[in-house]
Amino acid sequence: MSYSGYSSKVDLSLIIGDKELSLSHVGRSGVIVCEPCEPIPPCDAKIVVKIDDAVSIKNVFLPQGIAGQGISAVFI
């Protein structure tokens, strides 16, 4: 087995209005914010996944909002 030594650059973020929050995890139905933030009420948002030069954006709704850093937030 050979290894190229290459690792993809991955950035995960959540955009709510004019705020962009870094994410530590994105799952099938939830995200985890990895930076300090005030609680955010239920709202529409965008999940942005960047892998190297490829960008994927998903429009979501956060029915319970964001409780804070490190706490899982559900999206639909």
PyMOL commands that set and color helices and strands:
alter all, ss='L'
color gray80, all
select strands_A, chain A and resi 10-16+19-26+30-33+43-51+54-62+72-74
alter strands_A, ss='S'
color yellow, strands_A
deselect
rebuild
show_as cartoon
